[in-house]
């Protein structure tokens, strides 16, 4: 009886892991630059299902890692010819207003937006 219970638990864990193992959206920081006074630009890539819409929290950081600027960016559905990976990966750029000098910036988190 113990072997059957153990086998059932292993099977249930495998099913759970396969359905929750990969995030539906992923991001990669590509670049950061300072613009005119009080502005910064963050370049990043987003990989998601082409038909999905995602939002990403993008931030600029000071040298002591304090958030000095941020915005929520929405990335809508894409066509197969956009970006790479059959439209799943697209390049994004957002301009942020910053309150203090920034030394870096990037994506804090991304998530799928339910329609």
N, C-alpha and C positions, 0 to 999 in steps of 0.2 A: 504494500500500500504506500509506503514511503517513497519508493522509486516513481510510482505514478504521480504522486503529488509534486515531487521535485521536477519531473518532466513537464508537467502542466505549468508550473511556475516559470521554468526556463522558456517555454513556448510563449507564455503571456508576456514575459519581459522582452522577448525578441520582437513580438508584434508591436508592443508599445514603442520600443526603440526605433523600429523602422518607420513608424508614422510620425514621430516627433524629432527625428534625428537631424534634419537639415532646416535651416531657417528659410522662410519664403522670400526674403530679401537680404542682400548683402551689399556692403559698400567698401570702397577702397579710396583712401586719401591720395590725391595726386599732386596737388600743389597749393601754395599759399603765397600771396603777395600783398604788399601794402599799396594802397591807391592814394588818392588825394587825402588831405588831412581828415581824419575821422572815418576813413573807409578802409576796408580790407576785402580781398577776394579769395575765395576758397574753391579749388577745383577738385572734383571727385568723380568716381564712377559708381553707378548703381546697377546691380544685377538682380533681375526679378522676372517673373512671368510677364510676357509681353502684354497680356490683356489686363494685368493688374495695375492699380494705382498705388503708389507708395508715398510716404512722407519721411523726410530725414531732418533731424535736428542738427544744424550746422553751427559751429561755434568758433570764435577767435579767443585765444588765450594769451595772457600776459606772461612775462618771464617767470613768475611764481605760480603759474598754472591757474590763475583766477580767470573766470569767464568775463571778457570785456566786450563781447558782442555775440549775438546769436540770432538765428532765424529758423523757421520751419519751412522747408522747401517741399513742394508737391511735384512728383514725377508721375505723369499720367501714362496711359497705355501707349505703346510704341508700335511702329510698323516693322515688318521683317527687314527692310532696308536701312533702318536707323541703327546707328552704333555698330556693334559687333555681336557675334554669337547669335545670329539670326534675330537681332533686335532686342535680345535679352539684356545686354550690357550697353548702357549709354553714358556718355560723358556729360557732366553737369558743372556749371559755374554759378556761384551766387556771390553777390556783393553784400557785405555786412557793414552796418554802422557800428563803430567801436567807440567806447567811452574813455579808454585809456590806451596807451601804446600796446600793440599786440606783437608777439614774436612767432606765433604759430596759429594754425587753424585746421579744422577738419570736421568730420562727421562724428557726432557723439553716438547716435543710434538711428536706425531706420525701421519702419514697420509698414505693413500692408494696410491700406485704407479700405474698409468695407464700403461698397457702393450702396 
